[in-house]
Amino acid sequence: MLNVLQVVLLFYFGVSLWAEPITPIPKEVQYDHKKAQLGKKLFFDTRLSKNNTISCASCHNIYEGGDDNLQYSFGINAQEGNINSPTVLNARFNFRQFWNGGAKDLQAQAAGPLQNPIEMGNNFPNLIKTLNNTEYKELFAKVYSDGITKNNITDAIAEYEKTLITPNAPFDKYLRGEKTAINLDAKEGYELFKSKGCIACHHGINIGGNLYNKFGVAKATHSKRLGRYEVTHNEDDKYYFKVPTLRNIAQTAPYLHDGRYNNLEDVVRFMAQYQLGRVITQEEVEKIVIFLKTLSAPVKEIQ
Amino acid sequence: MRFSNVNNLLWVLSFFIFTLFGYMVYSNYSLDKAAKYHNSVHNLELYSKEFDNFLLTQNKFINYDVINKKVKFFEDNLAFLSSQTSQKIFPLEYITLIQKVQKSFSEKEELIEHFKSNNAQLLYSMHYLFDLTKAISKESNTTIAENVKNVELNLLKFYINPTTNTKNITDKISFLESLKLHNEALKYFIVHSKLTLHKIKQFHLMKTKQQKNTLQKNILLLDNFLTTYYEHHIYVIKIVIFFFVITVIAIILLLIFTNKKVEYMAYHDSLTKLANRTNIELYLQERIGKFNQENSKIAVLFIDLDRFKNINDTLGHHIGDALLQEVATRIQTVLAPNDILARVGGDEFMIISENSTKNFRPAKLSKEILSLFTQPIKVKGHTLSITMSIGVSIAPDDDLDAAALLKFADIAMYEAKDSGKNRYKFYKERLSILANDRLDIEQSLINSLNNNEFFVVYQPKYDIQKRKTVGLEALVRWQNPKLGFVSPEKFIPVTEEMGLIIELGLFIFKQACQDFMEFKKHSQYLHSISINVSAIQFYEENFIDTILAIIDEVGIDISSIKIEITETHIMKNIEHSMAILNQLRLKGFEISIDDFGTGHSSLSYLKRFPINELKIDKSFVDDIPQDKSSVAIVDTIITLSKHMHYVNVAEGIETLEQNNFLLSLGCEIGQGYFFSKPLNAKDLITFIQKE
């Protein structure tokens, strides 16, 4: 029997309840091949850092979930960072970059770690000078008419990162109609994922990366970082972080922006309690974790 | 307009058109850009409306992918628009507008983000309320279940209609709280009801903020700005295109005009605006080509002004030009509509008159033209009397070739001139007269000598310094009973052809010698008699012997006889002439060269000839002292004569002015009407007795 609330909910949210709120990752994406090749070389090149020790790939291992599996990453001179490195995989589908949304797109993001003193510790004038004395001078000239510039370096890296997608996860196959791609527990886990309310934040093509939400809606989480407030300095934005993607979540432990949990069950339980403010049983947690594990797929390598 | 001016104008117009074209290309480029900006602004407008829609309906979106994409598109379009500010295509106002849009957009973006977070929280709260209500309904406590449903209902009312009083909800929640809570589900229900109420309130707060947002308004301002700019540009472009077209037309017209002008110049005389020679020759050819012999005739009138050269030389070219214009104007008054008048030379005009045989009237036309100038012409304060000589040739009678017709008309004109000017002559008439004359002359000549029809007249040769008649030139005249007086120019050539000249020459020679002996008795100054000898006589074997015999018979002193021979004759056979002249000179004759200056004589030969006297041709004397070249020639001949110790004689002196001028040049002897015309023996005796 449907009560009044259910009717109204269906009326107001109804369309979304029936339509799948999660969409599969496309099998192919468009990108500029020349730029991507150049970007790939840069991505794996430690010469981008001040002392030639750190490359982008140091913290974003594209073969192991796109992050470094550390609570906090290490920069040059073994300096420890203060935030968990998010995955670079499928980052193109995020509506903003960084935990606090401080970069509007991948190109803007690429300039961040490069100049962060505790990450790569470099600066662009220096980097351009360095690269101009290497094979990059010729490589850039082939792609960009104006040679090596800040814009061109970040553009190339961003172009490469746009290619880093993980299509064909079992759950995507399931969404595309392959009913046996995931097992019954995973299917039940997905239903729970929706009915518990996780879907309200983790939805869309990237199952997250679509909005900011408060870290600790129902209970205080004692976070050291202030999230979006660090960018806007608006009191309303305190503890609002970008909702992270759940794609390849099984490979990207530790979890949350401060890497406070190492396994999925703990973080699912934490989310139910602190975000949704509701009770969740062990059985439900396990089923949701089974579902989450169906979101992993290998990265599609460019030719 | 002069050609150089036309060319300059063309250059200026070309430059102008080039500039206009450049501006058009630039404007077109600007318009293209403006169109792109416009398109971007339209996108902004579209997305902005969707943002509002998203915020106002605050619901159906559980998947934010769509709205995120729209935010991205909006940002891209805005980035494109603001990137143009650096290119300075638009005025400063544009930058201000863009900045306003950027500011209101960042506010809007904040709202959207807050809405998204709030909406997600509200959504899962409502889900949870739904689960909790179900769980509570399953329990038997109806009071609790009723109140829970009541809270739910009121929350929904408030959600849908923000004006609903929220006191009812808070009261009910307080009531539920007051119940002794043993139920876990109820405890959560109360917490989430409060949370949901709070979220709904925040939604309504956002709606108020949303209404204050000026994004849409700023985009409209930007849109208006671009529309105005765009329209202004189109207006300017229209003007530019207008000028472009006008310039193109101007250039085309100018080119046509220039071409016509060139054509006109090629076929027209610039002074009188009449057709020129080229034009009229082409016209004549064309007319002859279409000639219809049965019905029509074409007359070519060749008109030459008499003594025009004098007017030009004495009064100046500007008077001469004005006179020519007046002549052209007058002649045109008597022309028929079909007649064409052309100026074919300095003072030469030509008329092509084509008419049917019935009213063909070249003679009448010629008479009319001549009568036009019986009244003197007043030109710039000068009253000028002008006459003209007209030659007429007629197609098809004379010929059917244009060049021949022109030549014939020219010949006829000279005939008219020779006949005393101020008259017209037909080519055909002249030809027939000549032909008849020749026949008559030949016939009449046969017995003329025997009939004593020839007689000799004498023209004095006057020493212009001593003012005395010092010599005579013997000239032959022929008075035929049938032909009347015939001029020597006409009959001498015939006698030369007939061989009669030998006999005639001897007659003149003898007569002149006899008469001279008589004249000498009346004048102490007279010491020479000049006798003209034809080249034909030179070839006569016994020529010298014969004349020596006459001299013996008459008893005249050889040295007083001057043999005059024309320069032209000598130059025809130099070696033979020289031999004869040397012999004559050896015998004691004096040698005089007649018509000197007209026969292409070579000075080197001149030196070798045994000459005593040079006679300057009348044609040079006619033109002194006005004509510089004639003066130079006469001066040179006089100087030459003095150096070579020749006597110089100026022929054809007609005026005191000529006489005085020649005197000043050092001329010795003159001959002409100014002193005396040729006289018969009786009159001459009277003339020399008077001296």
Interface residues (C-beta under 8 A of the other chain):
Chain A: N3 V4 L5 Q6 V8 L9 Y12 F13 G14 V15 S16 L17 A19 P21 I22 T23 F95 K104 S195 K196 G197 C198 I199 A200 C201 H203 G204 I205 N210 L211 Y212 N213 K214 V217 T232 N234 D236 Y240 L276 G277 R278 V279
Chain B: N59 K60 F61 I62 N63 Y64 D65 N68 V71 K72 E75 E110 E113 H114 K116 S117 N119 A120 Q121 L123 Y124 S125 M126 H127 Y128 L129 F130 D131 T133 K134 S137 K149 E152 L153 L156 Y159 I160 E184 Y188 V191 H192 L195
